[in-house]
């Protein structure tokens, strides 16, 4: 599921709801090209994946930072990924 990154408090709520859902194997990856403290703009995008393909997390661990370095403005934003609900 793709989602926009606008403001962190709402996004934290969104993640908590999925973490409590009882669904297993939820992986999250986020790319921000602006800092999170800019609530009036699209600061980045995220993907929440349920039961992602094998080794997708490893592939994105190398690709995500490269995308951030090439798409961010003046080094703003960042990339992160994590298992919201582990395997």
Backbone as a chain_set.jsonl record, in Angstrom:
{"seq": "XXXXXXXXXXXXXXXXXXXXXXXXXXXXXXXXXXXXXXXXXXXXXXXXXXXXXXXXXXXXXXXXXXXXXXXXXXXXXXXXXXXXXXX", "coords": {"N": [[0.842, -1.146, 0.0], [0.725, 2.096, -0.974], [1.595, 5.214, 0.529], [1.339, 8.721, 1.319], [3.86, 10.828, 2.756], [3.312, 13.123, 5.017], [2.907, 14.387, 7.647], [4.485, 13.364, 10.604], [3.127, 12.552, 13.119], [0.506, 11.632, 12.354], [1.226, 9.607, 10.645], [2.572, 7.839, 12.34], [0.391, 6.951, 13.84], [-1.05, 5.605, 11.838], [0.767, 3.504, 11.261], [0.765, 2.191, 13.753], [-1.86, 1.175, 13.827], [-1.807, -0.803, 11.835], [0.174, -2.44, 12.924], [-1.143, -3.462, 15.127], [-3.099, -4.969, 13.968], [-3.042, -7.728, 13.679], [-2.148, -8.909, 11.434], [0.475, -10.618, 9.85], [4.019, -10.39, 9.006], [4.735, -7.655, 8.011], [6.219, -5.217, 6.175], [7.916, -2.111, 5.961], [8.838, 0.654, 4.005], [10.318, 3.799, 3.457], [10.789, 6.84, 1.715], [12.0, 9.998, 1.896], [12.172, 13.237, 0.557], [12.196, 15.705, 1.533], [12.423, 17.399, 4.722], [10.723, 16.099, 7.636], [9.337, 17.996, 9.082], [7.809, 19.7, 7.569], [4.77, 20.246, 7.204], [2.957, 21.049, 5.222], [3.447, 20.053, 2.745], [4.163, 17.463, 0.354], [6.268, 15.342, 1.667], [7.501, 12.993, 1.144], [7.299, 9.489, 0.247], [5.795, 6.387, 1.156], [5.795, 2.812, 1.475], [3.841, 0.155, 2.462], [4.116, -3.147, 2.93], [2.628, -6.264, 2.817], [3.578, -9.461, 3.619], [5.974, -9.437, 1.871], [7.921, -10.051, -1.174], [10.526, -12.522, -1.081], [13.635, -11.524, 0.193], [13.293, -8.849, -0.506], [13.632, -6.794, 1.316], [16.428, -6.76, 1.596], [17.263, -6.055, -0.988], [16.115, -3.473, -1.204], [17.524, -2.198, 0.804], [19.917, -1.491, -0.327], [19.134, -0.026, -2.573], [17.394, 2.047, -1.676], [18.899, 4.117, -0.16], [20.471, 5.071, -2.303], [18.506, 6.09, -4.051], [17.511, 8.157, -2.409], [19.795, 9.848, -2.185], [19.999, 10.719, -4.817], [17.583, 11.938, -5.395], [16.869, 13.73, -3.411], [16.605, 17.112, -2.21], [19.198, 19.171, -1.599], [20.227, 17.417, 0.304], [18.169, 16.914, 2.106], [15.598, 15.196, 4.002], [15.386, 11.62, 3.914], [15.996, 8.048, 4.069], [14.401, 5.109, 5.116], [13.795, 1.819, 6.392], [11.951, -0.911, 7.736], [10.856, -3.775, 9.628], [7.641, -3.763, 10.426], [5.905, -5.604, 11.502], [7.435, -8.437, 12.387], [8.783, -11.261, 10.53]], "CA": [[0.0, 0.0, 0.0], [1.477, 3.343, -1.024], [1.024, 6.312, 1.316], [2.14, 9.946, 1.317], [4.444, 11.25, 4.026], [3.001, 14.534, 5.233], [3.275, 14.736, 9.027], [4.836, 12.131, 11.321], [2.155, 12.03, 14.1], [-0.544, 10.855, 11.69], [1.847, 8.417, 10.089], [2.797, 6.928, 13.468], [-0.923, 6.369, 14.143], [-1.297, 4.672, 10.737], [1.609, 2.325, 11.48], [0.281, 1.478, 14.953], [-3.086, 0.448, 13.492], [-1.414, -2.019, 11.13], [0.924, -3.295, 13.854], [-2.138, -4.085, 16.024], [-4.143, -5.618, 13.166], [-2.947, -9.183, 13.699], [-1.56, -9.345, 10.164], [1.898, -10.909, 9.995], [4.981, -10.07, 7.959], [4.5, -6.335, 7.427], [7.465, -4.499, 5.933], [7.685, -0.708, 5.619], [9.956, 1.398, 3.435], [9.958, 5.204, 3.265], [11.752, 7.731, 1.085], [11.623, 11.411, 2.057], [13.074, 14.159, -0.11], [12.146, 16.919, 2.355], [12.351, 17.09, 6.145], [9.375, 15.762, 8.112], [8.694, 19.114, 9.771], [7.141, 20.544, 6.584], [3.47, 19.579, 7.112], [2.099, 21.515, 4.138], [3.922, 19.547, 1.46], [4.427, 16.029, 0.252], [7.666, 15.211, 2.058], [8.019, 11.73, 0.635], [6.345, 8.41, 0.025], [6.062, 5.143, 1.852], [5.105, 1.6, 1.047], [3.605, -0.855, 3.486], [3.974, -4.397, 2.178], [2.248, -7.432, 3.591], [4.211, -10.653, 3.077], [6.705, -9.039, 0.664], [8.749, -11.086, -1.79], [11.75, -12.926, -0.382], [14.812, -10.679, 0.074], [13.003, -7.474, -0.931], [14.255, -5.891, 2.285], [17.851, -6.688, 1.267], [17.37, -5.291, -2.224], [15.814, -2.068, -0.934], [18.558, -1.648, 1.68], [20.919, -0.889, -1.2], [18.513, 0.896, -3.523], [16.785, 3.195, -0.999], [19.833, 5.224, 0.048], [20.86, 5.619, -3.603], [17.393, 6.931, -4.494], [17.479, 9.365, -1.589], [20.908, 10.724, -2.562], [19.802, 11.263, -6.157], [16.311, 12.654, -5.516], [16.649, 14.732, -2.358], [17.071, 18.472, -2.446], [20.169, 19.653, -0.615], [20.443, 16.424, 1.351], [17.055, 16.856, 3.053], [14.846, 13.946, 4.034], [16.115, 10.417, 4.273], [15.415, 6.758, 3.702], [14.416, 4.113, 6.187], [12.977, 0.629, 6.199], [11.903, -1.761, 8.923], [9.761, -4.728, 9.74], [6.64, -3.307, 11.366], [5.574, -6.882, 12.15], [8.476, -9.34, 11.873], [8.413, -12.524, 9.88]], "C": [[0.901, 1.227, 0.0], [0.796, 4.359, -0.109], [1.933, 7.532, 1.231], [2.724, 10.199, 2.705], [4.237, 12.751, 4.14], [3.468, 14.97, 6.614], [3.452, 13.445, 9.816], [3.785, 11.668, 12.329], [1.044, 11.178, 13.472], [0.014, 9.546, 11.129], [2.147, 7.386, 11.173], [1.496, 6.225, 13.852], [-1.252, 5.288, 13.106], [-0.509, 3.382, 10.943], [1.145, 1.514, 12.692], [-0.962, 0.654, 14.642], [-2.752, -0.849, 12.755], [-0.671, -2.972, 12.053], [-0.029, -4.056, 14.775], [-3.161, -4.938, 15.277], [-4.145, -7.138, 13.262], [-2.4, -9.761, 12.404], [-0.063, -9.548, 10.379], [2.718, -10.448, 8.815], [4.675, -8.75, 7.262], [5.826, -5.583, 7.376], [7.139, -3.081, 5.476], [8.974, -0.118, 5.06], [9.486, 2.816, 3.13], [11.121, 5.969, 2.653], [11.219, 9.152, 1.23], [12.646, 12.283, 1.35], [13.035, 15.549, 0.539], [12.129, 16.486, 3.813], [10.908, 16.883, 6.584], [8.652, 16.933, 8.763], [8.06, 20.116, 8.807], [5.75, 19.974, 6.329], [2.602, 20.022, 5.939], [2.567, 21.037, 2.772], [4.061, 18.03, 1.512], [5.917, 15.834, 0.495], [8.313, 13.938, 1.55], [6.899, 10.724, 0.449], [6.778, 7.184, 0.807], [5.296, 3.999, 1.219], [5.016, 0.67, 2.237], [3.291, -2.138, 2.729], [3.662, -5.54, 3.123], [2.786, -8.666, 2.873], [4.979, -10.332, 1.785], [7.512, -10.189, 0.085], [10.045, -11.324, -1.013], [12.904, -12.02, -0.775], [14.538, -9.272, -0.465], [13.648, -6.485, 0.025], [15.745, -5.71, 1.999], [18.079, -5.853, 0.011], [17.155, -3.801, -1.963], [16.843, -1.413, -0.019], [19.669, -0.993, 0.867], [20.346, 0.168, -2.118], [17.984, 2.17, -2.86], [17.731, 4.351, -0.759], [20.295, 5.878, -1.264], [19.761, 6.539, -4.144], [17.351, 8.24, -3.718], [18.586, 10.343, -2.012], [20.678, 11.393, -3.908], [18.518, 12.065, -6.325], [16.12, 13.768, -4.493], [17.201, 16.091, -2.772], [17.982, 18.881, -1.3], [20.357, 18.693, 0.553], [19.342, 16.35, 2.396], [16.39, 15.486, 2.996], [15.686, 12.769, 4.47], [15.4, 9.173, 3.78], [15.455, 5.875, 4.932], [13.505, 2.962, 5.819], [13.031, -0.194, 7.469], [10.744, -2.729, 8.811], [8.825, -4.209, 10.826], [6.138, -4.495, 12.19], [6.544, -7.891, 11.573], [7.91, -10.605, 11.247], [8.105, -13.584, 10.896]], "O": [[1.748, 1.377, 0.881], [-0.429, 4.367, 0.016], [3.148, 7.399, 1.089], [2.128, 9.817, 3.712], [4.889, 13.542, 3.459], [4.337, 15.834, 6.731], [2.637, 12.53, 9.697], [3.548, 10.462, 12.406], [0.689, 10.126, 14.004], [-0.655, 8.514, 11.145], [1.992, 6.186, 10.945], [1.502, 5.032, 14.155], [-1.681, 4.19, 13.46], [-1.06, 2.289, 10.814], [1.136, 0.284, 12.65], [-1.101, -0.46, 15.149], [-3.357, -1.886, 13.029], [-0.864, -4.185, 11.974], [0.263, -5.188, 15.16], [-4.009, -5.569, 15.908], [-5.155, -7.771, 12.954], [-2.211, -10.973, 12.293], [0.589, -8.728, 11.026], [2.179, -10.149, 7.749], [4.39, -8.726, 6.065], [6.466, -5.347, 8.401], [6.205, -2.869, 4.702], [10.062, -0.364, 5.581], [8.389, 3.013, 2.609], [12.279, 5.774, 3.021], [10.131, 9.472, 0.752], [13.85, 12.096, 1.522], [13.764, 16.452, 0.129], [11.849, 15.325, 4.11], [9.983, 17.425, 5.979], [7.442, 16.853, 8.974], [7.801, 21.258, 9.186], [5.555, 19.279, 5.332], [1.572, 19.395, 5.693], [2.129, 21.562, 1.749], [4.072, 17.417, 2.58], [6.736, 16.128, -0.376], [9.538, 13.822, 1.529], [5.716, 11.063, 0.487], [7.961, 6.976, 1.08], [4.295, 4.192, 0.528], [6.004, 0.432, 2.932], [2.318, -2.204, 1.979], [4.361, -5.749, 4.115], [2.503, -8.897, 1.698], [4.674, -10.885, 0.728], [7.762, -11.184, 0.765], [10.575, -10.418, -0.37], [13.122, -11.777, -1.962], [15.478, -8.573, -0.843], [14.156, -5.449, -0.403], [16.267, -4.605, 2.148], [18.996, -5.033, -0.034], [17.922, -2.966, -2.442], [17.016, -0.195, -0.061], [20.295, -0.039, 1.329], [21.013, 1.161, -2.411], [18.112, 3.257, -3.423], [17.404, 5.482, -1.12], [20.485, 7.092, -1.323], [20.046, 7.632, -4.634], [17.177, 9.309, -4.303], [18.329, 11.535, -2.176], [21.12, 12.523, -4.118], [18.377, 12.799, -7.304], [15.292, 14.657, -4.694], [18.131, 16.193, -3.572], [17.551, 18.925, -0.147], [20.619, 19.126, 1.675], [19.552, 15.783, 3.468], [16.598, 14.719, 2.057], [16.588, 12.906, 5.297], [14.341, 9.245, 3.156], [16.421, 5.891, 5.695], [12.567, 3.113, 5.037], [14.028, -0.181, 8.191], [9.805, -2.546, 8.036], [9.173, -4.214, 12.007], [5.969, -4.402, 13.406], [6.487, -8.18, 10.378], [6.742, -10.954, 11.414], [7.775, -14.712, 10.53]]}, "num_chains": 1, "name": "protein.A"}
